[in-house]
Amino acid sequence: MKKLKFTMMHGCGNDFILIDDREAGIPEGKKGELARTLCRRKFSVGADGVLFLCKPTTSSYDVGMRVFNADGSEAEMCGNGMRCFAKYVYEKGIVRKQSIKVETLAGLIVPEVTVDENGVVTSIRVFMGQPEFDRIDEPFFVNEQIGEIKLTSLSLGNPHAVVILDSFDGFDVDTVGKAIESHAAFPNKTNVDFVLLHGDREISVRTYERGVGETLSCGTGSTASVFALNMLGYVNASEPVTVHTAGGDLIVELKEEGAYLMGPAEKVYEGVVELNI
């Protein structure tokens, strides 16, 4: 049995188990299995995913982050996870810079932390880059049960499909989200973002995350939704857009160089588990 230290964190209710893999040294082939084991709610610690703090591969980065979903699959990036990660590495003294260069499977991500007089990170701003669009408001046949919908698909390092709705009332996010997530059109699966418009600077988003299911919030999903709505002319890109999620509000700002995601991150507790790894 091995004792494994971890920190439980969340960004607007999107919760993560953070493990310092520089100390833990989890074997490469065991990371996905470990994520499946630890993320099982009611049977283990319980979380939407696991964040591994790693040594960067080159000196161009300050630190590395890897993200594993609750089903054990690895994700390229995670906006809410990145904010939690940045808070952790700054407050632990691992990187004492307010702009942190993080290596991810999606490339360089640079979260910027705001710190109070006690050295506590109070908010985090993450540069999310530019999207790559695949489909823009195209008719998309899901299956015989659901039929055809309008869909915009894009990548922010990880894939997203954005669907605009008139109402969440009576809408089955799990059924429709899962059908789109695993559709043959997305061979690597996709995250699915369902969006309501409240004006040109305010939206609500519910996200069915790839390999997880519906979560209380999704940072890349919120950003992808704003990019999609801006492309379609529904939001005013000259001003920050407030994104309401079940776990809290995020702010997405579109600049010429790309998008910035702003929001909180919280440490819930630290713990130790004993595992056969």
C-alpha positions in Angstrom: 0.0 0.0 0.0 1.2 3.5 -0.9 0.1 6.7 0.9 -0.8 9.3 -1.6 -1.1 13.0 -0.7 -3.6 15.1 -2.6 -5.4 18.5 -2.5 -9.1 18.8 -3.4 -9.9 22.0 -5.3 -12.7 23.4 -7.3 -13.4 26.2 -9.8 -17.1 27.2 -9.8 -18.0 23.7 -8.6 -15.9 21.9 -11.2 -13.8 19.8 -8.8 -10.4 18.3 -9.1 -8.0 16.1 -7.1 -4.6 17.7 -7.5 -1.5 15.4 -7.1 2.1 16.6 -7.0 3.5 13.9 -9.3 7.0 15.2 -8.8 6.8 13.6 -5.3 4.2 10.8 -6.0 5.9 9.4 -9.1 2.8 7.7 -10.4 3.8 5.3 -13.2 2.7 6.5 -16.6 0.4 3.5 -17.3 -1.3 3.9 -13.9 -2.5 7.6 -14.2 -5.7 6.8 -16.0 -6.6 3.9 -13.7 -5.8 6.1 -10.6 -8.1 8.8 -11.9 -11.0 6.3 -12.4 -10.4 5.0 -8.9 -10.2 8.4 -7.1 -13.0 10.2 -9.0 -15.7 7.7 -8.1 -18.1 9.6 -6.0 -19.4 7.9 -2.9 -16.9 5.1 -3.3 -13.7 7.1 -3.2 -12.6 10.8 -2.9 -14.9 11.8 -5.8 -14.2 14.5 -8.4 -14.6 15.5 -12.0 -11.0 14.9 -12.7 -7.4 14.6 -11.5 -4.7 17.2 -12.1 -1.1 16.1 -12.1 1.6 18.6 -11.3 4.6 17.5 -13.3 8.1 18.7 -14.2 8.1 20.5 -17.5 9.9 18.9 -20.4 12.0 22.0 -21.2 13.1 25.2 -19.4 10.7 27.2 -21.5 8.0 26.3 -19.0 7.8 26.9 -15.2 5.8 23.7 -14.6 3.7 21.0 -16.3 0.0 20.0 -15.8 -1.7 16.9 -17.0 -5.5 16.4 -16.8 -7.3 13.1 -16.5 -11.1 12.9 -16.7 -13.2 10.8 -14.3 -13.3 7.9 -16.9 -9.5 7.8 -17.0 -9.1 9.5 -20.4 -6.6 12.3 -20.7 -7.8 15.8 -21.7 -5.6 18.3 -23.5 -6.5 21.3 -21.2 -9.1 22.4 -18.7 -9.9 26.1 -17.9 -11.3 25.6 -14.4 -8.6 23.1 -13.7 -5.9 25.5 -14.8 -7.2 28.2 -12.3 -7.0 25.6 -9.5 -3.6 24.6 -10.6 -2.3 28.1 -10.7 -3.6 28.9 -7.2 -1.9 25.7 -5.9 1.5 26.2 -7.4 1.7 29.9 -6.4 0.4 29.4 -2.8 2.7 26.4 -2.3 5.7 28.5 -3.4 6.4 26.2 -6.4 6.3 29.1 -8.8 6.3 32.6 -7.2 5.5 34.6 -10.3 2.1 36.2 -11.1 2.3 34.9 -14.7 3.0 31.2 -14.7 4.1 29.3 -17.9 2.3 26.0 -17.8 3.1 23.1 -20.2 -0.1 21.2 -21.2 -1.0 18.8 -24.0 -2.6 21.9 -25.7 0.7 23.7 -25.5 1.7 26.7 -23.4 -1.0 28.2 -21.1 -0.2 31.3 -19.0 -2.5 31.9 -16.0 -2.1 35.2 -14.3 -2.8 35.3 -10.5 -4.1 38.2 -8.4 -2.7 38.0 -4.9 -3.7 39.7 -1.6 -1.4 41.1 1.1 -1.3 37.7 2.7 -0.1 35.9 -0.4 -3.5 34.3 -1.1 -4.5 34.0 -4.7 -7.9 35.7 -5.0 -8.6 35.4 -8.7 -7.0 34.0 -11.8 -7.0 35.1 -15.4 -6.1 32.5 -18.0 -5.1 33.2 -21.6 -7.1 30.6 -23.6 -5.8 31.4 -27.1 -7.6 31.4 -30.4 -10.1 28.7 -31.6 -10.0 26.5 -34.6 -13.5 26.2 -36.0 -14.7 23.0 -37.7 -18.5 23.6 -38.2 -20.3 26.9 -37.9 -24.0 26.7 -37.2 -24.4 23.6 -39.4 -27.4 21.2 -39.4 -26.2 18.1 -37.5 -28.2 14.8 -37.4 -27.6 13.3 -33.9 -29.7 10.1 -34.0 -33.3 8.9 -34.7 -34.4 9.7 -31.2 -33.1 13.3 -31.1 -33.1 14.2 -34.8 -31.3 17.2 -36.3 -29.9 20.2 -34.5 -27.8 23.3 -35.3 -24.3 22.9 -34.0 -21.0 24.8 -34.0 -17.8 22.8 -33.3 -14.4 24.2 -32.5 -11.2 23.4 -30.6 -9.5 25.4 -27.8 -6.8 22.7 -27.5 -9.7 20.4 -26.6 -12.9 19.9 -28.7 -16.2 21.5 -28.1 -19.6 21.4 -29.8 -21.8 24.4 -29.0 -25.7 24.2 -29.2 -27.9 27.2 -28.7 -31.2 26.6 -26.9 -34.3 28.6 -26.3 -34.8 27.1 -22.8 -33.3 24.5 -20.4 -36.7 23.6 -19.1 -37.4 19.9 -19.8 -34.1 19.6 -21.8 -32.2 16.4 -21.1 -28.5 17.5 -21.1 -27.3 14.0 -20.2 -29.1 12.2 -23.1 -28.4 14.7 -25.8 -24.9 15.5 -24.5 -23.8 11.9 -24.5 -25.2 11.3 -28.0 -23.2 14.2 -29.4 -20.1 13.4 -27.3 -19.8 9.9 -28.7 -21.1 10.7 -32.3 -19.1 9.2 -35.1 -18.4 12.8 -36.4 -16.2 13.2 -33.3 -13.8 10.2 -33.4 -12.0 11.5 -30.2 -15.3 12.4 -28.6 -16.2 16.0 -27.8 -17.4 18.2 -24.9 -20.9 19.6 -25.5 -22.0 23.1 -24.5 -25.7 24.0 -24.3 -26.2 27.8 -24.3 -28.9 30.3 -23.5 -28.7 33.9 -24.5 -29.6 36.7 -22.1 -28.4 39.6 -24.2 -25.1 40.5 -26.0 -23.0 40.3 -22.8 -24.6 37.6 -20.7 -25.2 33.9 -21.3 -25.9 30.7 -19.4 -24.0 27.4 -20.2 -24.5 23.8 -19.2 -21.7 21.5 -20.3 -21.6 17.8 -20.8 -17.9 17.1 -20.4 -16.2 14.4 -22.4 -15.4 11.5 -20.2 -17.2 13.0 -17.2 -20.9 13.9 -17.9 -22.6 17.2 -16.9 -20.4 19.3 -14.6 -21.3 22.3 -12.5 -19.0 24.4 -14.7 -16.5 24.2 -17.6 -13.9 26.9 -18.3 -13.0 25.9 -21.8 -16.7 25.2 -22.5 -17.6 28.8 -21.4 -14.9 30.2 -23.6 -15.8 28.1 -26.6 -19.4 29.2 -26.2 -18.5 32.8 -26.3 -16.3 32.3 -29.3 -19.1 30.5 -31.1 -21.7 33.2 -30.2 -19.3 35.9 -31.3 -18.8 34.2 -34.6 -22.6 34.0 -35.1 -23.0 37.7 -34.1 -25.0 37.0 -30.9 -22.6 38.6 -28.4 -20.7 41.9 -28.3 -17.0 40.9 -28.4 -15.9 44.4 -27.5 -17.0 43.9 -23.9 -16.4 41.1 -21.3 -19.2 38.4 -21.4 -20.6 37.0 -18.1 -21.1 33.3 -18.3 -23.6 31.8 -15.7 -22.9 28.2 -14.8 -24.5 26.1 -12.1 -21.4 26.4 -10.0 -21.0 30.2 -10.4 -20.1 33.0 -12.8 -17.1 33.2 -15.2 -16.0 36.1 -17.3 -14.8 35.6 -20.9 -13.1 38.5 -22.7 -12.2 38.3 -26.4 -9.1 40.3 -27.4 -7.3 40.4 -30.8 -4.7 37.9 -29.5 -7.4 35.5 -28.2 -9.7 34.9 -25.2 -9.1 35.4 -21.5 -11.0 33.4 -18.9 -11.4 35.0 -15.4 -12.9 33.4 -12.3 -12.2 32.0 -8.9 -10.6 28.8 -7.6 -10.8 27.4 -4.1 -8.9 24.8 -2.1 -11.4 22.6 -0.3 -9.1 20.4 1.8 -5.9 18.3 1.8 -5.9 14.6 2.4 -4.1 11.2 2.1 -5.3 8.0 0.6 -3.8 4.5 0.7 -3.7 2.7 -2.7 -2.2 -0.3 -4.3 -0.2 1.5 -7.1 
